[in-house]
Amino acid sequence: MRFNPTRGESSACTCSPFSGNAGSCCNGNDKCEHWGESKECGVGELQDTPVCCNSDFSSKCCPLYSACTQGCRDTLLGSCDCIPPRPTEYDEEEALYSLVYAAASQCDAKGGLNDTWSCTACPNGYELSDVVVVDKGGHQALLGYDEARKRVMVALRGTLSFMDVIDDIENAVAVDYGECDGCKVGAGWLDATTKLMEGITEALKGLVGKWGEVEVWITGHSLGAAMAPLVVRRLKVDEADIYEMVRFPVYTFGQPRVGNDKYSDWAKDEFEKGWFRVVHHDDPVPHLPPPKLGFSHMSTEVWYAEKGTGKGFYEICDGSGEDNQCSAGTLLSGEITDHLTYLDHDIVQCHDSGF
């Protein structure tokens, strides 16, 4: 795991029972003040794996790579829970594999994708056979079989222009999501998923029926990324046999917030096998819809933080989904080019991007 070199090392902190750990993160060499007595993390009653100090009149240390919650900084006496540790299963080559097909999903079905694999967005070695393009209600999914790797790919097309993104967000409404109590998701995401789901399921049945034991890879960019967790859930509920073939972790790119905090909490358990939201630097789309509209990110973000930096420099963010040390801690930017390029790969190559 490599980190963005511009971020630097975590700053040292000393946290008393009253401090709230204003510096947020400690490193393994920091000490916690335990009723006025300085103690090293990992020693005695503080023997848990060190990194983050806690404040509830009995300072303690949280697991490696954890971070204190924002609420801890705002109270003198409140307990500070630990955010789940950062996953380490992120595989950049697998992410790039998914990304190639997320880019290919932008291609026009009328350009020959149903008949031959003419993917201008794909490097050599990323061929698909038995290509199916599901197109309904202005939304699109690309499916096909990678014979070399015995994989079926489901790539959900993203938004085709920035104005589409703005229109979607301005009309963002969180509607009830019946899969979990109190959960709400974006009406646009749910509507797009509903329109495509029948065609996706039919195509998957055909591909799995023909090729037998395969891995089903699911990915998406932008709007397609927001649809991806909803598609996976529908497969789990309605097509259990196909769901068992779904490959985790799932990789998405430029994913907006899908639902409210109840949904994002539920999603941590629902997708415990692994979900990585890759975010490129100042991509504005992951900032949308904003928290003030009731939306919250699902975990886990992988942030490529430095503008122009490609493969190899990334931060695996904490398990909260809203790590202020990652993209959530940056201001909404107009850097549209960051939305159109991931891992040094152009997302939109098959047509005028409209951005």
C-alpha positions in Angstrom: 0.0 0.0 0.0 1.4 3.4 -1.0 0.2 6.7 0.1 0.1 10.1 -1.6 3.5 11.6 -0.6 2.0 15.1 -0.4 -0.1 14.3 2.6 2.8 13.6 5.0 3.0 11.6 8.2 0.3 11.7 10.8 0.9 14.4 13.4 1.7 13.6 17.0 -0.9 14.2 19.7 -1.3 13.9 23.4 -4.9 13.3 24.5 -6.0 13.8 28.1 -9.5 12.8 29.3 -10.6 16.3 28.4 -8.8 16.8 25.1 -11.2 15.2 22.7 -8.1 14.4 20.7 -8.2 17.5 18.6 -5.5 16.3 16.3 -7.7 13.3 15.4 -5.0 10.7 14.8 -2.1 9.5 16.9 0.8 7.3 15.7 2.2 4.3 17.4 4.8 6.3 19.4 2.3 8.7 21.0 1.3 8.6 24.6 -2.2 8.9 26.1 -2.7 10.7 29.4 -4.5 8.3 31.7 -5.8 10.2 34.7 -2.7 12.4 34.6 -0.2 9.6 34.1 1.4 9.4 30.7 1.2 5.9 29.2 2.3 4.4 25.9 -0.3 3.0 23.5 0.0 -0.8 23.6 1.1 -1.0 27.2 -0.9 -2.3 30.2 -4.6 -1.3 30.0 -3.8 0.4 26.7 -2.5 -2.7 25.1 -4.8 -2.7 22.0 -3.0 -2.0 18.7 -2.0 1.6 18.9 -2.9 4.5 16.7 -5.8 6.6 17.9 -6.4 7.9 21.4 -9.9 8.0 22.9 -11.4 10.3 25.5 -14.0 9.2 28.0 -12.1 9.7 31.3 -10.2 6.6 30.6 -8.1 7.2 27.5 -7.4 4.2 25.4 -6.1 3.3 22.0 -8.0 2.2 19.0 -7.1 -0.3 16.2 -4.4 0.4 13.7 -5.5 2.9 11.0 -8.6 4.0 12.9 -9.4 7.6 13.5 -11.4 9.5 16.1 -14.9 10.7 15.1 -15.6 14.4 14.6 -18.0 14.3 17.5 -15.2 13.5 19.9 -13.6 16.9 19.1 -16.7 18.8 19.9 -17.4 17.5 23.5 -15.4 17.5 26.7 -16.8 14.4 28.2 -18.2 12.3 25.4 -16.9 8.9 24.4 -15.0 8.7 21.1 -15.7 5.5 19.1 -13.3 4.1 16.6 -14.0 4.2 12.9 -13.5 0.7 11.4 -10.0 0.0 10.3 -8.9 0.6 6.7 -9.2 -2.4 4.4 -6.0 -3.5 2.7 -7.4 -5.6 -0.2 -7.4 -2.9 -2.8 -5.7 -4.2 -5.9 -4.8 -1.5 -8.5 -4.6 -3.9 -11.4 -8.1 -5.2 -10.6 -9.3 -1.6 -10.4 -7.8 -0.8 -13.8 -9.5 -3.9 -15.3 -12.9 -2.7 -14.0 -12.2 0.8 -15.2 -11.5 -0.2 -18.8 -15.0 -1.6 -19.1 -16.6 1.3 -17.2 -15.1 3.5 -19.9 -16.2 1.1 -22.7 -19.8 1.3 -21.4 -19.9 4.9 -22.7 -19.6 3.6 -26.3 -22.7 3.7 -28.5 -24.4 0.4 -29.0 -25.3 1.5 -32.6 -21.6 1.7 -33.3 -21.2 -2.1 -33.5 -20.8 -3.2 -29.9 -23.6 -5.7 -30.3 -21.9 -7.4 -33.2 -18.1 -7.0 -32.8 -15.9 -5.8 -30.0 -14.8 -2.4 -31.4 -13.8 -0.7 -28.1 -11.9 2.5 -28.7 -11.6 2.9 -24.9 -9.9 -0.5 -24.3 -6.2 -1.4 -24.5 -5.2 -4.7 -26.1 -6.1 -7.7 -24.1 -9.5 -6.5 -22.9 -11.7 -8.2 -25.5 -15.2 -9.3 -24.8 -17.4 -11.8 -26.7 -21.2 -12.2 -26.7 -21.5 -8.5 -26.0 -25.0 -7.3 -24.9 -25.9 -3.6 -24.5 -29.0 -3.0 -22.4 -30.4 0.4 -23.2 -33.6 1.7 -21.7 -34.9 5.1 -20.5 -31.6 6.8 -21.5 -29.6 4.5 -19.3 -27.2 1.8 -20.5 -25.3 -1.3 -19.3 -22.6 -3.2 -21.2 -22.3 -6.9 -20.6 -20.0 -9.5 -22.2 -17.7 -12.5 -21.6 -14.0 -12.3 -21.1 -13.0 -15.7 -22.3 -9.3 -15.4 -21.4 -10.2 -14.8 -17.7 -13.5 -16.6 -17.5 -15.3 -13.5 -16.4 -18.7 -11.9 -17.2 -18.5 -8.1 -17.0 -21.4 -5.8 -16.2 -20.4 -2.2 -16.7 -23.0 0.5 -15.9 -22.8 3.6 -18.0 -22.1 6.9 -16.3 -23.6 10.4 -16.9 -22.8 11.6 -20.4 -22.4 15.3 -19.6 -21.8 17.6 -16.7 -25.1 19.3 -17.2 -26.7 15.9 -16.7 -24.9 15.6 -13.4 -26.1 19.1 -12.4 -29.7 18.3 -13.4 -29.6 15.0 -11.5 -28.3 16.6 -8.3 -30.6 19.6 -8.5 -33.5 17.2 -8.6 -32.0 14.8 -6.1 -34.7 13.4 -3.9 -34.0 10.7 -1.3 -36.8 8.1 -1.5 -37.5 5.1 0.7 -35.3 2.0 0.1 -37.2 -1.0 1.3 -34.2 -3.2 1.7 -33.3 -1.8 5.1 -35.1 0.1 7.9 -34.9 3.9 7.6 -32.8 3.7 4.4 -33.3 6.2 1.6 -31.5 6.4 -1.7 -31.5 8.8 -4.6 -34.6 8.6 -6.7 -32.6 9.0 -9.9 -30.3 6.1 -9.0 -33.2 3.8 -8.1 -35.2 4.7 -11.2 -32.2 4.0 -13.5 -31.5 0.7 -11.8 -35.2 -0.3 -12.1 -35.3 0.5 -15.8 -32.2 -1.6 -16.5 -32.5 -4.5 -14.1 -34.8 -6.7 -16.3 -32.4 -6.5 -19.2 -29.3 -7.0 -17.1 -30.8 -10.1 -15.5 -31.8 -11.5 -18.8 -28.4 -10.9 -20.3 -26.7 -12.4 -17.3 -28.8 -15.6 -17.4 -27.9 -16.0 -21.0 -24.1 -15.5 -20.5 -24.0 -17.7 -17.4 -26.1 -20.3 -19.1 -23.7 -20.5 -22.0 -20.4 -20.3 -20.2 -21.1 -22.0 -16.9 -18.9 -21.3 -13.9 -17.7 -17.7 -14.2 -17.0 -14.7 -12.1 -19.4 -11.8 -12.5 -17.6 -8.5 -12.3 -19.7 -5.4 -11.7 -18.5 -1.8 -12.1 -19.6 1.7 -13.1 -18.5 5.3 -13.3 -20.5 8.3 -12.1 -24.2 7.5 -12.3 -23.2 4.0 -13.2 -21.2 3.7 -10.0 -24.3 4.9 -8.0 -26.4 2.2 -9.6 -23.8 -0.6 -8.9 -24.7 -1.3 -5.3 -28.4 -1.3 -6.1 -27.8 -3.8 -8.9 -25.8 -6.1 -6.7 -28.5 -6.0 -4.1 -31.2 -6.9 -6.6 -29.2 -9.9 -7.8 -28.8 -11.0 -4.2 -32.5 -10.9 -3.6 -33.9 -12.0 -6.9 -31.1 -14.1 -8.5 -29.2 -15.9 -5.7 -27.3 -18.3 -8.0 -25.9 -15.4 -10.1 -25.2 -13.4 -7.0 -23.0 -16.2 -5.7 -20.8 -15.6 -8.8 -20.4 -11.8 -8.1 -16.7 -11.0 -7.6 -15.8 -8.9 -4.6 -14.4 -6.5 -4.0 -16.3 -4.3 -6.4 -14.6 -1.3 -7.9 -16.4 1.9 -8.9 -15.2 5.3 -10.1 -16.4 8.8 -9.4 -19.3 7.4 -7.4 -21.8 10.0 -6.0 -23.4 9.5 -2.6 -26.1 6.8 -3.0 -28.3 7.2 0.0 -28.7 8.5 3.6 -26.6 7.6 6.7 -28.9 4.7 7.4 -28.2 3.3 4.0 -24.4 3.9 4.2 -24.3 2.1 7.6 -26.3 -0.8 6.2 -24.1 -1.0 3.1 -21.0 -1.6 5.3 -22.5 -4.9 6.3 -24.2 -5.7 3.0 -20.9 -5.3 1.1 -18.6 -6.5 3.8 -16.8 -8.7 1.2 -15.4 -5.5 -0.2 -16.4 -2.3 -2.0 -13.9 0.3 -3.2 -15.0 3.8 -4.4 -12.1 5.2 -6.4 -12.0 9.0 -6.4 -9.6 11.0 -8.5 -8.3 14.2 -6.8 -10.9 17.0 -7.2 -13.6 15.0 -9.0 -16.7 17.0 -8.0 -19.2 14.2 -8.5 -18.3 12.3 -5.3 -19.2 15.5 -3.4 -22.8 15.1 -4.7 -25.6 15.0 -3.6 -24.3 17.0 -0.5 -24.8 15.9 3.1 -27.2 18.9 3.6 -29.7 17.0 1.4 -29.4 14.0 3.7 -26.9 11.9 1.7 -23.9 10.1 3.1 -21.1 8.0 1.4 -20.8 4.3 1.7 -17.3 3.0 2.4 -14.6 2.5 1.3 -13.0 5.3 -0.6 -9.6 5.0 -2.3 -8.4 8.6 -3.0 -5.8 9.5 -5.6 -5.1 12.8 -4.0 -2.6 14.6 -6.2 -3.6 16.2 -9.4 -2.1 14.5 -12.4 -0.9 11.5 -10.3 -1.8 8.2 -11.8 -1.3 4.6 -10.7 0.6 3.9 -7.5 -0.2 6.9 -5.4 -3.4 6.5 -3.4 -4.8 6.7 0.1 -7.1 4.0 1.5 -9.5 6.0 3.5 -11.1 5.0 6.8 -14.3 2.9 7.0 -16.6 5.8 7.7 -17.2 6.7 4.0 -16.7 10.3 4.9 -13.0 10.5 5.8 -12.1 14.2 6.2 -8.5 13.2 5.4 -9.7 12.2 1.9 -12.0 13.8 -0.7 -14.6 14.6 1.9 -12.2 17.0 3.5 -11.7 19.0 0.2 -13.9 21.7 -1.2 -16.3 21.1 -4.1 -14.3 21.8 -7.2 -15.0 22.4 -10.9 -12.1 20.1 -11.9 -14.2 18.2 -14.4 -11.1 16.7 -16.0 -10.6 14.7 -12.8 -14.0 13.1 -13.3 -13.0 12.1 -16.9 -9.6 10.5 -16.1 -8.9 7.7 -13.7 -5.7 5.8 -13.3 -4.3 7.7 -16.3 -7.2 6.3 -18.4 -9.7 8.5 -20.2 -13.2 7.5 -19.3 -14.9 9.1 -22.4 -13.3 8.1 -25.7 -16.3 7.0 -27.8 -18.0 10.3 -28.2 -17.9 14.0 -27.4 -17.8 14.0 -23.6 -20.2 17.0 -23.3 -18.2 18.3 -20.3 
